[in-house]
């Protein structure tokens, strides 16, 4: 997926939002679960401290006495973290400890620093001597006829809940992970489904460029339909501009033809040096007018939309024609083209470009010319498909320093050969109008290879 595409941006932005929300949900649910565990744990400790209060009475000397037993056996396991104790307000009175508490009483100072509820109960956490995390409930109780307040404390081993918290957290992460994967799948479907009209619009535009259709159909979502309508107007305007350009070029050619013919006739009827000079310059004018009119026509055709030309038929036709023209020289022209290969442009331009290259190869070849056309395997940087047409000959070829000169306008490397020197330049200009290029290289036949790159339909 292209990192600069709308689909990539939508997927990434949605993924970031989903990850943030799922992370917040994980933190919140984990915190809620731990809070629920603590509340449930405190409720169990409150039940234990109520049972303890019901089974303890003060002795005659103020020492607390256990009058019954607690049902929870965990308070009988030594150093289990499940402890209870009752501390009398009288100094020196022996505290009452659970069987699980083998050491000194737990300090109650921590409870005195905690806020208490209406039942004078404080809830807090602490560590025992073995490093066990304890959850403690401490309550101040006053017995009738006894001075001062007794401290009742019950603790539970809070570390036992770590396994429950860990199991819940693992299940939570797995569940949210599966939910996240489902969300990403749903987001991917939503993005692809939402952008499907744009992909369809892109294919239709390619069909217009490929000459398969002329206009976009009017069946797009309301957000995209205005774009399709504007593109239709743009295509129509392009067609009108091309038609006007062709008409203006034709009008200009017709308007110049008569004055040039008049000058030619007048110069012919009045012989002399001046007449010869006028005829010479009129011919230069005629050539220049034809050159620039042809260039204007090619530029107009290159900017048109929808023109498509089959490559193989054009190459085969040119090959047969040039073989007949060069029959006395005995030049054999071999043509090979991939089936179905198409040029995104006008047939007349392709015939002019390749015709110049093949004619030039026939002039310089000894006996053989090879022409090959194939589609490049990968699109260009702009996403367009391109084709290469290679024209090889077995002639003398060109040295590297001569190749740049050969592509310049009007340059002829050998005056013994007929021509104006404009052929390769016309090829270069026309290819550039279509965004292509011309390269010169060594051919396997021993002569020159001309590689022509043009836009393809594919």
C-alpha positions as CSV (number, residue, x, y, z in Angstrom):
1,X,0.0,0.0,0.0
2,X,1.3,3.4,-1.0
3,X,2.2,5.5,2.0
4,X,0.8,8.5,0.3
5,X,-2.6,7.0,-0.5
6,X,-5.9,7.8,1.1
7,X,-6.4,4.1,2.0
8,X,-3.1,4.1,3.9
9,X,-3.9,7.4,5.7
10,X,-7.4,6.1,6.7
11,X,-6.0,2.8,7.8
12,X,-3.2,4.3,9.9
13,X,-5.3,7.0,11.5
14,X,-8.1,4.5,12.3
15,X,-5.5,2.0,13.6
16,X,-4.0,4.7,15.9
17,X,-7.4,5.7,17.2
18,X,-8.3,2.0,17.8
19,X,-5.0,1.2,19.6
20,X,-5.4,4.3,21.8
21,X,-9.0,3.4,22.7
22,X,-8.2,-0.3,23.3
23,X,-5.2,0.7,25.5
24,X,-7.4,3.0,27.5
25,X,-10.1,0.3,27.7
26,X,-7.5,-2.2,28.9
27,X,-6.2,0.2,31.6
28,X,-9.8,1.1,32.7
29,X,-11.1,-2.5,32.8
30,X,-8.0,-3.7,34.7
31,X,-8.4,-0.9,37.2
32,X,-12.1,-1.6,37.6
33,X,-11.4,-5.3,38.1
34,X,-8.8,-4.6,40.8
35,X,-11.1,-2.2,42.5
36,X,-13.9,-4.8,42.5
37,X,-11.5,-7.4,43.9
38,X,-10.4,-5.0,46.7
39,X,-14.1,-4.2,47.5
40,X,-14.9,-7.9,47.6
41,X,-11.8,-8.6,49.7
42,X,-12.6,-5.8,52.1
43,X,-16.2,-7.2,52.4
44,X,-14.7,-10.6,53.4
45,X,-12.5,-8.9,56.0
46,X,-15.4,-6.9,57.3
47,X,-17.3,-10.1,57.8
48,X,-14.3,-11.6,59.6
49,X,-14.0,-8.6,61.9
50,X,-17.7,-8.7,62.7
51,X,-17.4,-12.4,63.6
52,X,-14.3,-11.6,65.7
53,X,-16.1,-8.8,67.5
54,X,-19.0,-11.2,68.3
55,X,-16.6,-13.8,69.9
56,X,-14.4,-11.5,72.0
57,X,-15.1,-10.1,75.4
58,X,-12.9,-8.2,77.9
59,X,-11.7,-10.0,81.0
60,X,-11.8,-8.7,84.5
61,X,-8.4,-7.1,84.1
62,X,-9.3,-5.7,80.7
63,X,-7.5,-8.4,78.7
64,X,-9.5,-9.6,75.6
65,X,-10.8,-13.1,75.8
66,X,-11.9,-15.3,72.8
67,X,-15.2,-16.9,73.7
68,X,-15.7,-18.8,70.5
69,X,-14.0,-19.9,67.3
70,X,-13.8,-18.4,63.8
71,X,-15.0,-20.6,60.9
72,X,-12.2,-19.5,58.5
73,X,-9.4,-22.0,58.9
74,X,-6.9,-19.7,57.1
75,X,-6.5,-17.9,60.4
76,X,-5.0,-21.1,61.9
77,X,-2.2,-21.5,59.3
78,X,1.1,-20.0,60.6
79,X,2.4,-17.0,58.7
80,X,-0.3,-17.3,56.1
81,X,-1.0,-13.6,56.0
82,X,-4.5,-14.2,57.3
83,X,-4.2,-12.7,60.8
84,X,-6.5,-11.3,63.4
85,X,-5.6,-9.5,66.7
86,X,-7.3,-7.7,69.5
87,X,-5.2,-5.1,71.4
88,X,-6.6,-3.8,74.7
89,X,-6.3,-0.1,75.6
90,X,-4.7,-0.9,79.0
91,X,-0.9,-0.7,79.0
92,X,0.8,-4.0,79.5
93,X,-2.3,-6.0,78.7
94,X,-1.5,-9.1,76.6
95,X,-3.0,-8.8,73.1
96,X,-5.2,-11.6,71.7
97,X,-3.7,-13.1,68.5
98,X,-4.8,-15.6,65.9
99,X,-3.0,-18.9,65.7
100,X,-1.5,-17.9,62.4
101,X,0.2,-14.9,64.0
102,X,3.3,-16.3,65.7
103,X,5.2,-13.1,66.1
104,X,4.4,-9.8,67.8
105,X,1.2,-8.0,67.1
106,X,0.9,-6.0,63.9
107,X,1.4,-2.3,64.4
108,X,-1.8,-0.3,64.6
109,X,-0.2,3.1,64.1
110,X,-0.8,2.8,60.3
111,X,-4.5,2.5,60.9
112,X,-4.6,5.6,63.0
113,X,-3.4,7.6,60.1
114,X,-6.2,6.4,57.8
115,X,-9.7,7.9,57.5
116,X,-12.5,6.0,59.2
117,X,-16.1,5.4,58.2
118,X,-19.1,5.8,60.4
119,X,-18.4,2.4,62.0
120,X,-14.9,3.6,62.9
121,X,-13.3,1.2,60.5
122,X,-10.1,2.0,58.6
123,X,-9.0,0.0,55.5
124,X,-5.3,0.1,54.4
125,X,-2.5,-2.0,53.0
126,X,0.8,-3.1,54.7
127,X,3.6,-5.7,54.6
128,X,4.4,-8.3,57.3
129,X,7.8,-9.5,58.3
130,X,8.0,-12.0,55.4
131,X,7.2,-9.3,52.8
132,X,3.6,-10.6,52.2
133,X,1.3,-7.8,51.1
134,X,-1.6,-7.6,53.5
135,X,-5.0,-5.9,53.2
136,X,-6.0,-4.8,56.7
137,X,-9.3,-3.8,58.4
138,X,-9.0,-2.1,61.8
139,X,-11.9,-1.1,64.0
140,X,-12.1,0.7,67.3
141,X,-14.6,-1.0,69.7
142,X,-15.7,0.1,73.1
143,X,-17.1,-2.4,75.6
144,X,-19.6,-1.5,78.2
145,X,-17.9,-0.9,81.6
146,X,-14.4,-1.0,80.1
147,X,-12.3,2.1,79.8
148,X,-10.8,3.0,76.4
149,X,-11.1,1.5,73.0
150,X,-10.1,-1.9,71.9
151,X,-8.4,-2.3,68.5
152,X,-9.7,-5.1,66.4
153,X,-7.7,-5.9,63.3
154,X,-8.1,-8.5,60.6
155,X,-5.7,-8.9,57.6
156,X,-5.8,-11.0,54.5
157,X,-3.1,-12.1,52.1
158,X,-3.6,-9.8,49.2
159,X,-0.8,-11.5,47.2
160,X,-3.3,-14.4,46.7
161,X,-5.2,-12.1,44.4
162,X,-2.2,-11.5,42.1
163,X,-2.9,-14.8,40.3
164,X,-6.5,-13.7,39.7
165,X,-5.4,-10.3,38.5
166,X,-2.8,-11.8,36.3
167,X,-5.3,-14.3,34.8
168,X,-7.8,-11.6,34.2
169,X,-5.2,-9.3,32.6
170,X,-4.0,-12.1,30.2
171,X,-7.6,-12.8,29.3
172,X,-8.3,-9.1,28.8
173,X,-5.2,-8.6,26.6
174,X,-6.2,-11.7,24.4
175,X,-9.8,-10.5,24.2
176,X,-8.8,-6.9,23.3
177,X,-6.2,-8.2,20.9
178,X,-8.8,-10.3,19.0
179,X,-11.1,-7.3,19.2
180,X,-8.4,-5.1,17.7
181,X,-7.8,-7.6,14.9
182,X,-11.5,-7.6,14.2
183,X,-11.6,-3.9,14.2
184,X,-8.7,-3.7,11.8
185,X,-10.5,-6.1,9.5
186,X,-13.6,-4.1,9.7
187,X,-11.7,-0.9,9.1
188,X,-10.0,-2.4,6.1
189,X,-13.3,-3.5,4.7
190,X,-14.8,-0.1,5.4
191,X,-11.9,1.8,3.7
192,X,-11.9,-0.5,0.7
193,X,-15.6,-0.3,0.4
194,X,-15.7,3.4,0.8
195,X,-12.9,4.0,-1.7
196,X,-14.2,1.6,-4.3
197,X,-16.0,4.4,-6.3
198,X,-12.6,6.2,-6.5
199,X,-10.9,3.1,-7.8
200,X,-13.8,2.7,-10.3
201,X,-13.4,6.3,-11.3
202,X,-9.6,5.8,-11.9
203,X,-10.3,2.8,-14.1
204,X,-12.9,4.8,-16.1
205,X,-10.4,7.6,-16.6
206,X,-7.8,5.1,-17.8
207,X,-10.4,3.8,-20.2
208,X,-10.9,7.4,-21.5
209,X,-7.1,7.7,-22.0
210,X,-7.1,4.3,-23.6
211,X,-9.8,5.3,-26.1
212,X,-12.3,2.7,-24.9
213,X,-14.9,5.2,-23.7
214,X,-15.4,8.9,-24.3
215,X,-17.1,10.1,-21.1
216,X,-17.6,9.0,-17.5
217,X,-20.9,7.6,-16.6
218,X,-23.1,9.4,-14.1
219,X,-23.5,6.8,-11.4
220,X,-21.2,7.8,-8.5
221,X,-21.8,8.7,-4.9
222,X,-22.9,12.3,-4.2
223,X,-19.4,13.2,-2.9
224,X,-17.7,12.0,-6.1
225,X,-20.3,12.8,-8.7
226,X,-19.3,16.5,-8.9
227,X,-15.7,15.4,-9.6
228,X,-16.9,13.1,-12.4
229,X,-18.9,15.9,-13.8
230,X,-16.0,18.3,-13.8
231,X,-13.8,15.6,-15.4
232,X,-16.4,15.2,-18.2
233,X,-16.3,18.9,-18.7
234,X,-12.5,18.9,-18.8
235,X,-12.5,16.0,-21.4
236,X,-15.0,17.9,-23.5
237,X,-13.0,21.1,-23.2
238,X,-9.9,19.2,-24.2
239,X,-11.6,17.9,-27.3
240,X,-12.8,21.3,-28.3
241,X,-9.4,22.9,-27.8
242,X,-7.8,20.2,-30.0
243,X,-10.4,20.7,-32.6
244,X,-9.9,24.4,-32.6
245,X,-6.1,24.0,-32.7
246,X,-6.4,21.7,-35.7
247,X,-8.8,24.1,-37.5
248,X,-6.5,27.1,-36.8
249,X,-3.5,25.1,-38.1
250,X,-5.4,24.2,-41.2
251,X,-6.6,27.8,-41.7
252,X,-3.0,29.1,-41.3
253,X,-1.7,26.5,-43.9
254,X,-4.4,27.6,-46.3
255,X,-3.8,31.3,-45.7
256,X,0.0,30.9,-46.3
257,X,-0.3,28.7,-49.3
258,X,-1.7,31.4,-51.7
259,X,0.9,34.1,-50.9
260,X,3.8,31.7,-51.2
261,X,2.4,30.4,-54.6
262,X,2.0,34.0,-55.8
263,X,5.6,34.8,-54.9
264,X,6.8,31.6,-56.6
265,X,4.9,32.4,-59.8
266,X,6.1,36.1,-59.9
267,X,9.7,35.0,-59.4
268,X,9.4,32.5,-62.1
269,X,8.0,35.1,-64.6
270,X,10.8,37.6,-63.9
271,X,14.1,35.8,-64.4
272,X,17.2,37.2,-62.8
273,X,19.4,37.3,-59.7
274,X,16.6,38.8,-57.7
275,X,14.2,36.2,-59.0
276,X,16.5,33.4,-58.1
277,X,17.0,34.8,-54.6
278,X,13.2,35.2,-54.1
279,X,12.6,31.6,-55.3
280,X,15.3,30.3,-52.9
281,X,13.9,32.1,-49.9
282,X,10.3,31.1,-50.8
283,X,11.4,27.5,-50.8
284,X,13.0,28.1,-47.4
285,X,9.7,29.7,-46.2
286,X,7.7,26.8,-47.6
287,X,9.9,24.3,-45.7
288,X,9.8,26.2,-42.5
289,X,6.0,26.7,-42.7
290,X,5.5,23.0,-43.3
291,X,7.9,22.1,-40.5
292,X,6.2,24.3,-37.9
293,X,2.7,23.4,-39.1
294,X,3.6,19.7,-38.8
295,X,5.0,20.4,-35.3
296,X,1.8,22.2,-34.3
297,X,-0.3,19.3,-35.6
298,X,1.8,16.8,-33.7
299,X,1.6,18.8,-30.5
300,X,-2.2,19.0,-30.8
301,X,-2.5,15.2,-31.4
302,X,-0.1,14.4,-28.6
303,X,-2.3,16.4,-26.1
304,X,-5.5,14.7,-27.3
305,X,-7.3,12.1,-25.0
306,X,-8.3,8.6,-26.0
307,X,-6.1,8.0,-29.1
308,X,-4.9,4.4,-29.3
309,X,-2.8,2.7,-32.0
310,X,-1.9,-0.9,-32.4
311,X,1.9,-1.3,-32.7
312,X,2.2,-4.6,-34.7
313,X,0.1,-3.5,-37.7
314,X,2.0,-0.2,-38.1
315,X,5.5,-1.9,-37.9
316,X,4.5,-4.6,-40.3
317,X,3.1,-2.1,-42.8
318,X,6.2,0.1,-42.6
319,X,8.5,-2.9,-42.9
320,X,6.8,-4.1,-46.1
321,X,6.8,-0.6,-47.6
322,X,10.5,0.1,-46.9
323,X,11.5,-3.4,-48.2
324,X,9.9,-2.5,-51.5
325,X,11.5,0.9,-51.6
326,X,15.0,-0.6,-50.8
327,X,14.5,-3.6,-53.1
328,X,17.5,-2.7,-55.2
329,X,19.7,-2.6,-52.1
330,X,18.4,-5.9,-50.9
331,X,17.6,-4.8,-47.3
332,X,15.7,-7.4,-45.2
333,X,13.6,-6.0,-42.5
334,X,12.6,-8.3,-39.6
335,X,9.7,-7.1,-37.4
336,X,8.8,-8.6,-34.0
337,X,6.2,-7.1,-31.6
338,X,4.4,-8.4,-28.5
339,X,0.8,-9.4,-29.3
340,X,-1.8,-6.7,-28.4
341,X,0.8,-4.0,-27.8
342,X,-0.8,-0.5,-28.1
343,X,0.6,3.0,-28.3
344,X,-1.3,5.7,-26.4
345,X,-1.3,8.2,-29.2
346,X,-2.2,8.9,-32.9
347,X,-1.4,6.4,-35.6
348,X,0.0,9.2,-37.9
349,X,2.5,10.2,-35.2
350,X,3.6,6.6,-34.7
351,X,4.0,6.1,-38.4
352,X,6.0,9.3,-38.7
353,X,8.3,8.5,-35.7
354,X,9.0,4.8,-36.5
355,X,9.0,5.4,-40.2
356,X,11.8,8.0,-39.9
357,X,13.8,5.5,-37.7
358,X,13.3,2.5,-40.0
359,X,14.0,4.6,-43.1
360,X,17.2,6.0,-41.5
361,X,18.3,2.4,-40.6
362,X,17.7,1.2,-44.2
363,X,19.8,4.1,-45.6
364,X,22.8,3.1,-43.4
365,X,22.4,-0.7,-43.3
366,X,24.3,-3.1,-45.4
367,X,21.6,-5.8,-45.7
368,X,19.6,-6.2,-42.5
369,X,17.3,-4.2,-40.2
370,X,15.6,-5.5,-37.1
371,X,12.7,-3.9,-35.3
372,X,11.4,-5.0,-31.9
373,X,8.6,-3.7,-29.7
374,X,7.8,-4.8,-26.2
375,X,6.1,-3.6,-23.1
376,X,8.3,-2.6,-20.1
377,X,7.6,-4.9,-17.1
378,X,7.2,-2.1,-14.5
379,X,5.2,1.2,-14.7
380,X,7.1,4.5,-14.5
381,X,7.2,6.8,-11.5
382,X,3.9,8.4,-12.6
383,X,2.2,4.9,-12.7
384,X,1.9,4.9,-16.5
385,X,2.9,1.9,-18.6
386,X,5.6,2.4,-21.3
387,X,6.8,0.5,-24.3
388,X,10.2,0.3,-26.1
389,X,10.7,0.1,-29.9
390,X,14.2,-0.8,-30.9
391,X,15.5,-0.3,-34.4
392,X,18.8,-2.1,-35.2
393,X,20.9,-2.0,-38.4
394,X,24.1,-3.6,-39.5
395,X,25.6,-0.4,-40.8
396,X,28.7,1.5,-39.6
397,X,27.0,2.8,-36.5
398,X,28.0,6.0,-34.6
399,X,30.8,6.8,-32.2
400,X,29.6,7.9,-28.7
401,X,30.6,11.5,-29.4
402,X,28.6,11.5,-32.6
403,X,25.3,10.3,-31.1
404,X,24.4,13.6,-29.3
405,X,25.1,15.5,-32.6
406,X,22.9,13.1,-34.5
407,X,19.8,14.1,-32.5
408,X,20.2,17.8,-33.1
409,X,18.0,19.6,-35.6
410,X,19.4,19.7,-39.1
411,X,22.6,17.9,-38.3
412,X,23.9,15.5,-40.9
413,X,27.0,13.4,-40.2
414,X,27.4,12.3,-43.8
415,X,26.5,14.6,-46.6
416,X,26.7,11.8,-49.1
417,X,23.4,10.4,-47.8
418,X,20.2,12.0,-48.9
419,X,18.0,13.9,-46.5
420,X,17.7,17.1,-44.6
421,X,19.0,16.0,-41.2
422,X,15.6,16.6,-39.6
423,X,14.5,13.0,-39.3
424,X,15.9,12.1,-35.9
425,X,15.1,15.6,-34.6
426,X,11.4,15.1,-35.6
427,X,11.4,11.7,-33.9
428,X,12.9,13.3,-30.7
429,X,10.5,16.2,-30.7
430,X,7.4,14.0,-31.3
431,X,8.4,11.5,-28.7
432,X,9.0,14.3,-26.1
433,X,5.5,15.6,-26.8
434,X,4.2,12.2,-25.6
435,X,6.5,12.2,-22.6
436,X,8.9,9.7,-24.2
437,X,12.5,9.8,-25.3
438,X,15.0,8.5,-27.9
439,X,18.3,6.8,-27.0
440,X,21.2,5.7,-29.3
441,X,23.3,2.7,-28.5
442,X,25.3,-0.1,-30.2
443,X,23.3,-2.8,-32.0
444,X,24.1,-6.5,-31.8
445,X,24.1,-6.5,-35.6
446,X,27.1,-4.2,-35.5
447,X,25.6,-0.9,-36.4
448,X,23.4,1.6,-34.5
449,X,20.5,0.8,-32.2
450,X,17.8,3.5,-31.7
451,X,15.6,2.9,-28.7
452,X,12.3,4.7,-28.7
453,X,10.2,4.9,-25.5
454,X,6.5,5.8,-25.8
455,X,3.5,5.6,-23.5
456,X,1.6,2.3,-23.8
457,X,-2.0,1.2,-23.1
458,X,-2.0,-1.4,-20.4
